[in-house]
Amino acid sequence: MKQEKASLIFTELVGHFLVATPQMKDPQFHQSVIFMCKHDKQTAMGLIINKPKQDFTFSKLTKKLSFIKPRFEQNRIIYTGGPVENRRGYILHSEDHLMPDSVKITDELALSMQVDMLSEIANGVGPLQFKIMLGYTGWAAGQLEEELRQNMWIHVPSLPQMIFTDDISSMWENALGYCGFNASNLSPQSGWA
């Protein structure tokens, strides 16, 4: 029974949001909302969904990949998914369009890393909803659990409509509010009640 409970701890964050609290002092993660793609005993991986790259759109990305010429989604914003492998692309998308190597994260959401998926999007035949990110956020064994114990993150169930919006100005507050927290009431001091 003890082992069964421990495994639940390691799987419950997949498909959830991690929302940075005021205790998060790392400027890369200040007011971040991260969609969790993987969480097990060895590692955790997620994508920041509310940090757009300055002046970087789908057309600028595809220009760097000179073999893709976008007919659609040219002005789509590209996001910073995290500081790890920040030149590698990740596409979080609805599960209505999958490539052979796409990974389903939940019943509604999948993750793709293939250039072919970018071509599909550029040609207007890709998934109905998607967000393109460069880089990801990763944790080594036990690191995320320690950050959770230090109250750096709150985890809440994710909402697809929050993931795919480009209106990110209040996403952090909305993600906290979804769990009943008010950002102005959170203290930057950590501790236990």
Secondary structure, DSSP 8 states (H G I E B T S, - for coil): -HHHHHHHHHHTTTTEEEEE-TT---GGGTT-EEEEEEE-SSEEEEEESS-EEEEEEHHHHHHHSTT---SS-TT-EEEE--SEEEEEEEEEEETTS--TT-EE-SSSEEEE--HHHHHHHHTT-S-SSEEEEEEEEEEETTHHHHHHHTTSEEEEE--HHHHS-S--TTHHHHHHHHTT--GGG--SS----
